[in-house]
Amino acid sequence: MLGGSIAPSTGKIFLEGEDVTRKSAAWRARHGIATSYQIPRPFVDMTVLENVLVASSFAGASFGHQAQDLAVTSLERTGLTAFSNDPASSLRLLDRKRLEVARALAANPRILLLDEIAGGLTEAEVPVLVELVRSVAASGVTIIWIEHVVHALTAVASRLLCLTYGKILAQGDPREVLNSAEVRSVYLGMAPDDDSGLSVAATTTKRTRTQAKNA
């Protein structure tokens, strides 16, 4: 919904004070909202670099050398430089997920929406992705992350929010939210300090402000 793929039935979405509720996904991508999805869908017949160039040229609204430079920088930030000329189809799952992030970064976003991107990764691979997300957050990009792998969220997030039937159940410090008796009861009937299976949304605190009201 924040990315523009689904229109809200009620309420409004504001980006830094501007009502963007009816703006298209393409408009939002060009104005600083990028998304990385749980299931990577690269252009498999293109190289890794070409995949990122598509994003920098269209969503990033850059051309020529500027688009090339932005794509190369995005690959460097995600650790994919060595795979630049490889076909995207040859990448393992972790690297496909990093490619998803690289394409999002090539749009030069202010806000990065992450949709369960740790899903399907091994315990050894999750820290690699966490470190990538942490570095993106440290660069000043606001991150909104929905995830089942809760320990990945708590390694990065400054604020955690839990919803139930469209209502905010709890929000605030990640550990306090996760240890809330109400959150445990409503989500899974779990005891405090058991993170398994919980799905929540988290954000990093940065200057860019996004609000979704009654959506």
C-alpha positions as CSV (number, residue, x, y, z in Angstrom):
1,M,0.0,0.0,0.0
2,L,2.8,2.5,0.9
3,G,4.5,1.6,-2.4
4,G,1.4,2.2,-4.4
5,S,0.6,-1.3,-5.6
6,I,-2.6,-1.4,-3.6
7,A,-4.9,1.5,-3.1
8,P,-6.3,2.0,0.5
9,S,-10.1,1.6,0.9
10,T,-10.1,4.3,3.5
11,G,-7.8,6.9,5.0
12,K,-4.8,8.8,3.5
13,I,-1.1,8.4,3.1
14,F,1.2,11.4,3.5
15,L,4.8,11.7,2.5
16,E,6.5,14.6,4.3
17,G,3.2,16.4,4.5
18,E,2.1,15.7,0.9
19,D,-1.0,13.6,0.3
20,V,0.2,10.7,-1.9
21,T,-2.7,8.4,-1.4
22,R,-3.7,8.4,-5.1
23,K,-0.2,8.6,-6.5
24,S,0.9,5.7,-8.7
25,A,3.6,3.2,-7.8
26,A,5.7,4.7,-10.6
27,W,5.3,8.2,-9.2
28,R,6.2,7.1,-5.7
29,A,9.3,5.3,-7.0
30,R,10.5,8.4,-8.7
31,H,9.8,10.5,-5.6
32,G,11.8,8.4,-3.1
33,I,9.8,5.3,-2.1
34,A,11.4,2.0,-3.1
35,T,10.4,-1.6,-2.3
36,S,12.2,-4.9,-2.0
37,Y,10.1,-8.0,-2.0
38,Q,10.2,-11.4,-0.3
39,I,10.4,-13.3,-3.6
40,P,13.1,-11.8,-5.9
41,R,12.0,-11.4,-9.5
42,P,15.0,-10.2,-11.5
43,F,15.1,-10.0,-15.2
44,V,16.7,-13.4,-15.6
45,D,17.9,-12.8,-19.2
46,M,19.9,-9.7,-18.1
47,T,23.1,-9.4,-16.2
48,V,23.2,-8.2,-12.6
49,L,24.4,-4.8,-13.7
50,E,21.7,-4.5,-16.4
51,N,19.0,-5.3,-13.8
52,V,20.2,-2.4,-11.6
53,L,20.5,-0.1,-14.6
54,V,16.8,-0.6,-15.3
55,A,16.1,0.8,-11.8
56,S,18.5,3.6,-12.0
57,S,17.3,4.7,-15.4
58,F,13.6,4.6,-14.8
59,A,12.7,4.6,-11.1
60,G,15.9,6.7,-10.4
61,A,15.1,9.0,-13.3
62,S,18.8,9.1,-14.2
63,F,20.3,8.7,-17.7
64,G,23.7,7.9,-19.3
65,H,26.7,8.1,-17.1
66,Q,24.6,9.2,-14.1
67,A,22.5,6.0,-14.3
68,Q,25.6,3.9,-14.8
69,D,27.3,5.5,-11.8
70,L,24.3,5.0,-9.6
71,A,23.9,1.4,-10.6
72,V,27.6,0.7,-10.0
73,T,27.4,2.3,-6.6
74,S,24.3,0.3,-5.7
75,L,26.2,-2.9,-6.5
76,E,29.1,-1.8,-4.4
77,R,26.8,-1.0,-1.4
78,T,25.2,-4.5,-1.6
79,G,28.4,-6.5,-2.2
80,L,27.5,-7.6,-5.7
81,T,30.2,-5.9,-7.7
82,A,31.9,-9.2,-8.5
83,F,28.7,-10.5,-10.1
84,S,28.1,-7.4,-12.3
85,N,28.5,-9.3,-15.6
86,D,26.9,-12.5,-14.5
87,P,23.3,-13.4,-15.6
88,A,20.9,-12.7,-12.8
89,S,19.6,-16.3,-13.2
90,S,22.9,-17.6,-11.9
91,L,22.6,-16.0,-8.4
92,R,21.8,-17.9,-5.3
93,L,18.9,-16.8,-3.2
94,L,20.9,-14.6,-0.8
95,D,22.4,-12.7,-3.7
96,R,19.1,-12.4,-5.5
97,K,17.8,-10.7,-2.4
98,R,20.8,-8.4,-2.3
99,L,20.0,-7.7,-6.0
100,E,16.5,-6.7,-5.0
101,V,18.0,-4.3,-2.5
102,A,20.5,-3.0,-5.1
103,R,17.7,-2.3,-7.5
104,A,15.8,-0.4,-4.8
105,L,18.9,1.6,-3.9
106,A,19.4,2.5,-7.6
107,A,16.2,4.5,-7.4
108,N,17.9,6.7,-4.9
109,P,15.2,6.3,-2.3
110,R,14.4,8.3,0.9
111,I,12.3,5.4,2.1
112,L,13.0,1.7,1.6
113,L,10.1,-0.8,2.1
114,L,11.3,-4.3,2.9
115,D,8.7,-7.1,2.6
116,E,9.9,-10.2,4.5
117,I,13.3,-10.2,2.7
118,A,14.9,-12.5,5.2
119,G,12.4,-15.3,4.3
120,G,13.9,-18.5,3.0
121,L,17.5,-17.6,4.1
122,T,19.6,-19.9,6.3
123,E,20.6,-18.8,9.8
124,A,24.1,-18.2,8.4
125,E,22.8,-16.0,5.6
126,V,20.5,-13.8,7.7
127,P,23.3,-11.8,9.4
128,V,24.7,-10.9,5.9
129,L,21.3,-9.4,5.0
130,V,21.0,-7.7,8.4
131,E,24.4,-6.0,8.0
132,L,23.3,-4.8,4.6
133,V,20.1,-3.3,6.0
134,R,22.0,-1.7,8.9
135,S,24.4,0.0,6.4
136,V,21.5,1.3,4.4
137,A,19.8,2.7,7.5
138,A,23.1,4.3,8.6
139,S,23.3,6.1,5.2
140,G,20.2,8.1,6.1
141,V,17.5,6.0,4.3
142,T,14.3,5.4,6.4
143,I,13.5,1.7,6.4
144,I,10.1,0.1,7.0
145,W,10.5,-3.6,7.3
146,I,7.8,-6.3,7.7
147,E,9.4,-9.6,8.7
148,H,8.8,-13.0,10.3
149,V,12.5,-13.4,11.3
150,V,12.1,-11.2,14.4
151,H,15.8,-11.4,15.5
152,A,16.7,-9.8,12.2
153,L,14.4,-6.9,12.9
154,T,15.6,-6.3,16.5
155,A,19.2,-6.2,15.2
156,V,18.4,-3.1,13.2
157,A,15.1,-1.4,14.2
158,S,14.7,1.6,16.4
159,R,10.9,1.2,16.5
160,L,8.6,-1.7,16.3
161,L,4.9,-1.8,15.5
162,C,2.4,-4.6,15.8
163,L,-1.1,-4.6,14.1
164,T,-4.1,-6.7,14.6
165,Y,-7.2,-6.4,12.3
166,G,-5.9,-3.1,11.1
167,K,-5.5,-1.6,14.6
168,I,-2.2,-0.7,16.3
169,L,-1.7,-3.2,19.1
170,A,1.7,-1.9,20.3
171,Q,4.5,0.3,19.2
172,G,7.8,1.6,20.5
173,D,11.0,0.1,21.7
174,P,11.5,-3.3,19.9
175,R,12.2,-5.3,23.1
176,E,9.4,-3.7,25.1
177,V,6.9,-4.4,22.3
178,L,8.0,-8.0,21.8
179,N,7.8,-8.6,25.5
180,S,4.3,-7.1,25.8
181,A,1.9,-9.6,27.2
182,E,-0.9,-8.3,24.9
183,V,1.3,-8.8,21.8
184,R,2.2,-12.3,22.8
185,S,-1.4,-13.2,23.6
186,V,-3.0,-11.7,20.5
187,Y,-0.4,-12.9,18.0
188,L,0.4,-16.4,19.2
189,G,-0.6,-17.0,22.8
190,M,3.1,-17.0,23.6
191,A,5.0,-16.4,26.8
192,P,7.3,-13.4,27.1
193,D,10.8,-13.8,25.6
194,D,9.7,-16.3,22.9
195,D,10.4,-14.7,19.5
196,S,9.5,-17.7,17.3
197,G,7.0,-17.1,14.5
198,L,6.1,-13.5,15.3
199,S,5.5,-11.2,12.3
200,V,5.8,-7.5,12.9
201,A,6.7,-4.3,11.2
202,A,9.8,-2.2,12.1
203,T,11.3,1.1,11.2
204,T,14.5,2.9,11.5
205,T,14.3,6.5,12.8
206,K,15.4,9.0,10.1
207,R,14.4,12.5,9.0
208,T,12.0,11.4,6.3
209,R,8.4,11.1,7.7
210,T,5.7,8.9,6.3
211,Q,2.2,8.5,7.8
212,A,-0.6,6.1,7.0
213,K,-3.8,7.2,8.6
214,N,-6.7,4.7,9.1
215,A,-5.5,2.8,6.0
